[in-house]
Amino acid sequence: MPHPLLRLVTTRLSSNGQTSPPAHIFSIDDVVWAMGSFCALNRKPFDAALLTQQFPPPYSADSLVHAARALGFKIKRKDCDSETLASLNLPCLAILHAPHPETAGIDPESSPSSRNARPAIVVQVNDDGVVLFEAGTNTPKTLAHDEFAAC
């Protein structure tokens, strides 16, 4: 029986133009939602209490990879831009960035950059845009390609 494949997609460009893995910190709710959602999509049993017991905070992108592997998923981290997304196996886990605090009217000191990212499950990429589920929701949302690229 083939193992389900899960990809974690993140994008970040360093100041010298080279890709570097971003340092994100996720809430326990985001991690439980992401892992529970992928288990539900693949009809796998899931126990949130057991997950949080085996993987205590803080939660990073690497934590998501380790947790997904422990749940039996073959997962590979791929740092890419939004245009590459269409070539990946879907659904995949993506990290969306909230608007920069200065542009959103939020005090940048009260909102660390690591908290401006949340997981989302991308289920479809088509001409109209990107269909995804944001962390904590079970309602699909369609973002235009330029909106998704901005995230």
C-alpha positions as CSV (number, residue, x, y, z in Angstrom):
1,M,0.0,0.0,0.0
2,P,1.6,3.4,-1.0
3,H,2.2,5.9,1.8
4,P,0.5,9.3,1.4
5,L,2.8,12.1,0.5
6,L,2.8,15.4,2.3
7,R,4.9,18.4,1.3
8,L,5.6,21.4,3.5
9,V,6.0,24.4,1.2
10,T,7.7,27.6,2.4
11,T,9.2,30.6,0.7
12,R,11.7,33.0,1.9
13,L,14.5,34.9,0.2
14,S,17.4,36.2,2.1
15,S,18.9,39.6,1.5
16,N,21.6,38.1,-0.8
17,G,18.9,36.5,-3.1
18,Q,19.6,32.9,-1.9
19,T,16.8,30.8,-0.5
20,S,17.1,30.1,3.2
21,P,14.7,28.1,5.4
22,P,12.5,30.5,7.5
23,A,12.3,30.2,11.2
24,H,8.6,29.9,12.1
25,I,7.0,29.3,15.4
26,F,3.5,27.7,15.3
27,S,0.9,27.4,18.0
28,I,-0.2,24.1,19.3
29,D,-3.6,24.6,17.7
30,D,-2.0,25.1,14.3
31,V,0.1,22.0,14.6
32,V,-2.9,19.8,15.8
33,W,-5.1,21.3,13.0
34,A,-2.5,20.6,10.3
35,M,-1.7,17.0,11.4
36,G,-5.3,16.2,12.2
37,S,-6.5,17.5,8.8
38,F,-4.0,15.5,6.9
39,C,-4.9,12.4,8.9
40,A,-8.6,13.0,8.1
41,L,-7.8,13.5,4.4
42,N,-6.0,10.2,4.3
43,R,-8.4,8.4,6.7
44,K,-5.7,7.8,9.3
45,P,-6.4,7.7,13.0
46,F,-5.3,10.8,14.9
47,D,-5.0,11.5,18.6
48,A,-4.2,15.2,19.4
49,A,-3.2,14.4,23.0
50,L,-0.7,11.8,21.9
51,L,0.7,14.1,19.3
52,T,1.3,16.9,21.8
53,Q,2.7,14.4,24.3
54,Q,5.3,13.1,21.8
55,F,6.1,16.5,20.3
56,P,6.1,19.3,23.0
57,P,6.4,23.0,22.1
58,P,8.0,25.0,20.6
59,Y,6.7,24.1,17.2
60,S,8.7,24.9,14.0
61,A,8.5,23.8,10.4
62,D,10.9,21.0,11.4
63,S,8.4,20.0,14.1
64,L,5.7,19.6,11.5
65,V,8.0,17.4,9.4
66,H,8.9,15.2,12.4
67,A,5.3,14.9,13.5
68,A,4.1,14.1,10.0
69,R,6.7,11.3,9.7
70,A,5.7,9.9,13.0
71,L,2.1,9.7,11.7
72,G,3.3,7.7,8.7
73,F,3.5,10.3,6.0
74,K,6.3,10.6,3.6
75,I,7.1,14.3,3.8
76,K,9.6,16.5,2.1
77,R,10.2,20.1,2.8
78,K,10.4,22.2,-0.4
79,D,11.1,25.9,-0.3
80,C,9.6,27.3,-3.4
81,D,7.7,30.2,-4.9
82,S,4.0,30.2,-5.6
83,E,4.5,29.5,-9.3
84,T,6.1,26.2,-8.5
85,L,3.2,25.1,-6.4
86,A,1.2,23.9,-9.4
87,S,3.9,21.2,-10.1
88,L,3.7,19.7,-6.6
89,N,1.5,16.8,-5.5
90,L,-1.6,18.1,-3.9
91,P,-2.8,18.5,-1.3
92,C,0.2,20.0,0.3
93,L,0.9,21.9,3.5
94,A,2.0,25.5,2.9
95,I,3.1,28.2,5.2
96,L,1.3,31.5,4.6
97,H,2.7,34.8,5.9
98,A,0.4,37.5,7.3
99,P,0.8,41.0,6.0
100,H,3.9,42.7,7.4
101,P,3.0,44.4,10.7
102,E,3.9,47.9,9.5
103,T,1.5,47.6,6.5
104,A,-1.3,46.1,8.6
105,G,-1.3,48.9,11.2
106,I,0.1,46.6,13.9
107,D,3.0,47.6,16.2
108,P,5.9,45.5,14.9
109,E,7.4,45.2,18.4
110,S,4.2,43.5,19.7
111,S,4.1,41.0,16.8
112,P,7.2,39.0,16.2
113,S,7.8,38.0,12.6
114,S,7.8,34.3,13.5
115,R,4.1,34.6,14.6
116,N,3.1,36.1,11.3
117,A,3.0,32.6,9.6
118,R,0.4,30.0,9.7
119,P,-0.1,26.6,8.0
120,A,-2.6,26.1,5.3
121,I,-3.6,23.1,3.2
122,V,-3.5,23.8,-0.6
123,V,-5.9,21.5,-2.4
124,Q,-6.1,22.9,-5.9
125,V,-4.2,25.2,-8.2
126,N,-6.0,26.3,-11.3
127,D,-6.4,29.3,-13.7
128,D,-8.7,31.1,-11.2
129,G,-6.3,30.9,-8.3
130,V,-5.2,28.7,-5.4
131,V,-7.8,26.8,-3.3
132,L,-6.8,26.2,0.3
133,F,-7.9,25.7,3.8
134,E,-6.4,28.1,6.3
135,A,-5.4,26.9,9.8
136,G,-8.3,26.3,12.1
137,T,-11.0,26.3,9.4
138,N,-12.8,23.7,7.3
139,T,-14.1,26.2,4.8
140,P,-12.1,26.4,1.5
141,K,-10.9,29.8,0.4
142,T,-9.7,30.8,-3.1
143,L,-6.9,33.3,-3.4
144,A,-5.9,34.8,-6.7
145,H,-2.4,33.9,-7.8
146,D,-1.1,37.3,-6.9
147,E,-2.8,37.3,-3.5
148,F,-1.3,33.8,-2.8
149,A,2.2,35.0,-4.0
150,A,1.9,37.9,-1.5
151,C,1.3,35.5,1.3
